């Protein structure tokens, strides 16, 4: 890529990537507060200000690197602190706190989908092309975050959801994987396993969103 093209691509991609990652975390904090845990609220993490959620590696460097290399764009923000013991019904409410992040990403993917359709409907507009490119990145990053976070591996959201839904004994066994979850995920990412697992989910979500939007 030429330097000008890189700068333009980063400028277009910055907004959807920042929104996808930070709104995901803010949603966790908002729902946790709703169910009784004030930890994120007290630390100022229920905010739409990306500065409160940015992680130098996960929010900036990794998405930028994966975008420039042409791979699946993904990253993370600083995790919102949740004290599950402070929830009114810890095991049951954990489900909704965990679902909030992927739910926010699904909502954002739909919003970007509608913007993409708007750009397609009015191609003669000066802003149509940059809006379409931004919308494509917005859909992609949100779909990838949904698929990645729904893996049933603690501390990912899918792991929390599984712990919430499983019987107590099985939930406890799964929860013991949490200290090793990120190492397992990194190992999967270094092999073809992660792509093999994620791609069917990503393709399915893309088709579902296209069906809803009518693309």
KESEDREN-406143 format. One record per residue (C-alpha): residue in one letter; x, y, z. Coordinates in Angstrom, 1 decimal. Example, Ala and Ser with C-alpha at 12.3 -4.5 7.8 and 13.67 -1.06 7.14 Angstrom:
<rs>
+--------+--------+--------+--------+
: residu :     px :     py :     pz :
+--------+--------+--------+--------+
:      a :   12.3 :   -4.5 :    7.8 :
:      s :   13.7 :   -1.1 :    7.1 :
+--------+--------+--------+--------+
</rs>
This chain:
<rs>
+--------+--------+--------+--------+
: residu :     px :     py :     pz :
+--------+--------+--------+--------+
:      x :    0.0 :    0.0 :    0.0 :
:      x :    1.1 :    3.6 :   -0.7 :
:      x :    1.4 :    5.8 :    2.4 :
:      x :   -1.6 :    8.0 :    1.3 :
:      x :   -3.7 :    4.9 :    0.9 :
:      x :   -2.7 :    3.6 :    4.3 :
:      x :   -3.6 :    6.9 :    6.0 :
:      x :   -6.9 :    7.0 :    4.2 :
:      x :   -7.7 :    3.4 :    5.1 :
:      x :   -6.8 :    3.9 :    8.8 :
:      x :   -8.9 :    7.1 :    8.9 :
:      x :  -11.9 :    5.3 :    7.5 :
:      x :  -11.5 :    2.3 :    9.7 :
:      x :  -10.7 :    4.0 :   13.0 :
:      x :  -14.3 :    5.0 :   13.8 :
:      x :  -16.0 :    1.6 :   13.3 :
:      x :  -13.2 :   -0.2 :   15.1 :
:      x :  -13.2 :    2.1 :   18.1 :
:      x :  -17.0 :    2.0 :   18.4 :
:      x :  -17.1 :   -1.8 :   18.1 :
:      x :  -14.6 :   -2.4 :   20.8 :
:      x :  -15.6 :    0.3 :   23.3 :
:      x :  -19.4 :   -0.1 :   23.0 :
:      x :  -18.9 :   -3.8 :   23.6 :
:      x :  -17.3 :   -3.1 :   27.0 :
:      x :  -19.6 :   -0.2 :   28.0 :
:      x :  -22.6 :   -2.5 :   27.4 :
:      x :  -21.2 :   -5.1 :   29.9 :
:      x :  -20.8 :   -2.3 :   32.5 :
:      x :  -24.3 :   -0.9 :   31.9 :
:      x :  -26.0 :   -4.3 :   32.2 :
:      x :  -23.9 :   -5.2 :   35.2 :
:      x :  -25.1 :   -2.0 :   36.9 :
:      x :  -28.7 :   -2.8 :   36.0 :
:      x :  -28.4 :   -6.1 :   37.8 :
:      x :  -26.7 :   -4.7 :   40.9 :
:      x :  -22.9 :   -4.5 :   40.3 :
:      x :  -21.7 :   -0.9 :   40.5 :
:      x :  -18.0 :   -1.6 :   40.0 :
:      x :  -17.8 :   -0.4 :   36.4 :
:      x :  -20.0 :    2.6 :   37.1 :
:      x :  -17.8 :    3.7 :   40.1 :
:      x :  -14.7 :    3.4 :   37.9 :
:      x :  -16.2 :    5.5 :   35.1 :
:      x :  -16.3 :    2.7 :   32.6 :
:      x :  -19.9 :    3.0 :   31.6 :
:      x :  -19.0 :    5.6 :   29.0 :
:      x :  -19.1 :    6.0 :   25.2 :
:      x :  -15.8 :    7.9 :   25.4 :
:      x :  -13.2 :    5.5 :   23.7 :
:      x :  -10.4 :    7.0 :   25.9 :
:      x :  -11.9 :    5.2 :   28.9 :
:      x :  -11.7 :    1.8 :   27.2 :
:      x :   -8.6 :    2.0 :   24.9 :
:      x :   -5.9 :   -0.7 :   25.3 :
:      x :   -2.8 :    0.3 :   23.3 :
:      x :   -2.2 :   -3.2 :   22.0 :
:      x :   -5.7 :   -4.5 :   21.6 :
:      x :   -7.5 :   -1.4 :   20.5 :
:      x :   -4.9 :    0.3 :   18.3 :
:      x :   -1.9 :   -1.8 :   17.3 :
:      x :   -3.6 :   -5.2 :   16.7 :
:      x :   -6.5 :   -3.9 :   14.7 :
:      x :   -4.2 :   -1.7 :   12.6 :
:      x :   -1.8 :   -4.6 :   12.0 :
:      x :   -4.5 :   -7.1 :   11.0 :
:      x :   -6.1 :   -4.5 :    8.8 :
:      x :   -2.8 :   -3.8 :    7.0 :
:      x :   -2.0 :   -7.4 :    6.6 :
:      x :   -5.4 :   -8.1 :    5.0 :
:      x :   -6.5 :  -10.7 :    7.6 :
:      x :   -9.5 :  -10.8 :    9.9 :
:      x :   -9.7 :   -7.4 :   11.8 :
:      x :  -10.0 :   -8.0 :   15.5 :
:      x :   -8.8 :   -6.6 :   18.8 :
:      x :  -10.0 :   -5.9 :   22.3 :
:      x :  -10.4 :   -3.0 :   24.8 :
:      x :   -9.6 :   -2.9 :   28.5 :
:      x :  -12.1 :   -5.3 :   30.1 :
:      x :  -14.8 :   -3.7 :   32.1 :
:      x :  -14.5 :   -4.8 :   35.7 :
:      x :  -17.5 :   -6.9 :   36.8 :
:      x :  -17.9 :   -8.3 :   40.2 :
:      x :  -20.3 :  -11.2 :   39.5 :
:      x :  -20.7 :  -11.8 :   43.3 :
:      x :  -22.3 :   -8.4 :   43.5 :
:      x :  -25.1 :   -9.3 :   41.0 :
:      x :  -28.5 :   -9.9 :   42.6 :
:      x :  -28.6 :  -13.4 :   41.1 :
:      x :  -24.9 :  -14.1 :   40.2 :
:      x :  -25.3 :  -17.2 :   38.1 :
:      x :  -28.4 :  -16.2 :   36.3 :
:      x :  -27.5 :  -12.5 :   35.8 :
:      x :  -24.1 :  -13.4 :   34.5 :
:      x :  -25.9 :  -14.6 :   31.3 :
:      x :  -27.2 :  -11.1 :   30.5 :
:      x :  -24.0 :   -9.3 :   31.5 :
:      x :  -22.1 :  -11.6 :   29.1 :
:      x :  -24.6 :  -11.3 :   26.3 :
:      x :  -24.6 :   -7.5 :   26.5 :
:      x :  -21.2 :   -7.2 :   24.6 :
:      x :  -22.0 :   -9.4 :   21.6 :
:      x :  -25.5 :   -7.9 :   21.6 :
:      x :  -24.1 :   -4.4 :   21.3 :
:      x :  -21.9 :   -5.7 :   18.4 :
:      x :  -24.9 :   -7.2 :   16.7 :
:      x :  -26.8 :   -3.9 :   16.9 :
:      x :  -23.8 :   -2.0 :   15.5 :
:      x :  -23.4 :   -4.5 :   12.7 :
:      x :  -27.0 :   -3.9 :   11.7 :
:      x :  -26.5 :   -0.1 :   11.9 :
:      x :  -23.5 :   -0.3 :    9.6 :
:      x :  -25.5 :   -2.6 :    7.4 :
:      x :  -28.2 :    0.0 :    7.0 :
:      x :  -25.6 :    2.7 :    6.2 :
:      x :  -24.0 :    0.4 :    3.6 :
:      x :  -27.4 :    0.0 :    2.0 :
:      x :  -27.9 :    3.8 :    2.1 :
:      x :  -24.6 :    4.3 :    0.3 :
:      x :  -25.6 :    1.7 :   -2.4 :
:      x :  -28.9 :    3.4 :   -2.9 :
:      x :  -27.3 :    6.8 :   -3.5 :
:      x :  -24.0 :    6.0 :   -5.3 :
:      x :  -23.8 :    9.5 :   -6.9 :
:      x :  -23.4 :   11.2 :   -3.5 :
:      x :  -19.9 :   12.4 :   -2.7 :
:      x :  -19.8 :   10.6 :    0.6 :
:      x :  -21.2 :    7.3 :   -0.7 :
:      x :  -17.9 :    5.6 :   -1.4 :
:      x :  -16.1 :    6.4 :    1.9 :
:      x :  -19.3 :    5.6 :    3.8 :
:      x :  -19.6 :    2.3 :    2.1 :
:      x :  -16.0 :    1.4 :    2.9 :
:      x :  -16.5 :    2.5 :    6.6 :
:      x :  -19.7 :    0.4 :    6.8 :
:      x :  -17.9 :   -2.7 :    5.4 :
:      x :  -15.3 :   -2.4 :    8.1 :
:      x :  -18.0 :   -1.8 :   10.7 :
:      x :  -19.9 :   -4.9 :    9.7 :
:      x :  -16.7 :   -7.0 :    9.6 :
:      x :  -15.2 :   -6.0 :   12.9 :
:      x :  -18.5 :   -6.4 :   14.8 :
:      x :  -19.3 :   -9.8 :   13.2 :
:      x :  -15.7 :  -11.0 :   14.1 :
:      x :  -16.1 :   -9.8 :   17.7 :
:      x :  -19.4 :  -11.6 :   18.0 :
:      x :  -18.0 :  -14.8 :   16.7 :
:      x :  -14.8 :  -14.6 :   18.7 :
:      x :  -16.6 :  -13.7 :   22.0 :
:      x :  -19.2 :  -16.4 :   21.7 :
:      x :  -16.6 :  -19.2 :   21.9 :
:      x :  -17.5 :  -21.2 :   25.0 :
:      x :  -14.1 :  -20.5 :   26.6 :
:      x :  -13.8 :  -18.5 :   29.8 :
:      x :  -13.0 :  -15.6 :   30.1 :
:      x :  -14.7 :  -14.9 :   26.8 :
:      x :  -18.4 :  -13.9 :   26.9 :
:      x :  -19.3 :  -17.4 :   25.5 :
:      x :  -17.6 :  -19.0 :   28.4 :
:      x :  -19.5 :  -16.8 :   30.9 :
:      x :  -22.7 :  -17.7 :   29.1 :
:      x :  -21.9 :  -21.4 :   29.3 :
:      x :  -21.1 :  -21.1 :   33.0 :
:      x :  -24.4 :  -19.4 :   33.5 :
:      x :  -26.4 :  -22.0 :   31.7 :
:      x :  -24.7 :  -25.2 :   32.7 :
:      x :  -25.6 :  -27.2 :   35.9 :
:      x :  -23.4 :  -26.1 :   38.9 :
:      x :  -21.0 :  -29.0 :   38.7 :
:      x :  -20.3 :  -28.6 :   35.0 :
:      x :  -20.2 :  -24.8 :   35.3 :
:      x :  -17.6 :  -25.0 :   38.1 :
:      x :  -15.5 :  -27.4 :   36.0 :
:      x :  -15.6 :  -25.0 :   33.0 :
:      x :  -14.9 :  -21.9 :   35.1 :
:      x :  -11.6 :  -23.5 :   36.3 :
:      x :  -10.3 :  -23.0 :   32.7 :
:      x :  -10.5 :  -19.2 :   33.0 :
:      x :   -6.8 :  -18.6 :   34.1 :
:      x :   -5.7 :  -20.5 :   31.0 :
:      x :   -8.4 :  -19.3 :   28.6 :
:      x :   -6.4 :  -16.6 :   26.9 :
:      x :   -3.4 :  -18.9 :   26.4 :
:      x :   -5.7 :  -21.5 :   24.8 :
:      x :   -7.1 :  -18.7 :   22.5 :
:      x :   -3.6 :  -17.6 :   21.5 :
:      x :   -2.6 :  -21.2 :   20.8 :
:      x :   -5.7 :  -21.5 :   18.6 :
:      x :   -4.9 :  -18.3 :   16.8 :
:      x :   -1.4 :  -19.6 :   16.0 :
:      x :   -2.8 :  -22.6 :   14.3 :
:      x :   -5.6 :  -23.0 :   11.7 :
:      x :   -8.0 :  -24.1 :   14.4 :
:      x :   -9.3 :  -20.6 :   15.3 :
:      x :  -10.1 :  -19.8 :   11.6 :
:      x :  -11.7 :  -23.2 :   11.1 :
:      x :  -14.0 :  -22.5 :   14.1 :
:      x :  -14.8 :  -18.9 :   13.5 :
:      x :  -15.3 :  -18.8 :    9.7 :
:      x :  -18.6 :  -20.8 :    9.7 :
:      x :  -19.9 :  -18.4 :   12.4 :
:      x :  -18.7 :  -15.3 :   10.6 :
:      x :  -20.2 :  -16.5 :    7.3 :
:      x :  -23.5 :  -17.4 :    9.0 :
:      x :  -23.7 :  -14.0 :   10.7 :
:      x :  -22.9 :  -12.1 :    7.5 :
:      x :  -25.7 :  -13.9 :    5.7 :
:      x :  -28.2 :  -13.3 :    8.5 :
:      x :  -27.4 :   -9.6 :    8.6 :
:      x :  -27.6 :   -9.4 :    4.8 :
:      x :  -31.0 :  -11.1 :    5.0 :
:      x :  -32.3 :   -8.6 :    7.7 :
:      x :  -31.0 :   -5.5 :    5.9 :
:      x :  -32.0 :   -6.8 :    2.4 :
:      x :  -28.5 :   -6.3 :    0.9 :
+--------+--------+--------+--------+
</rs>
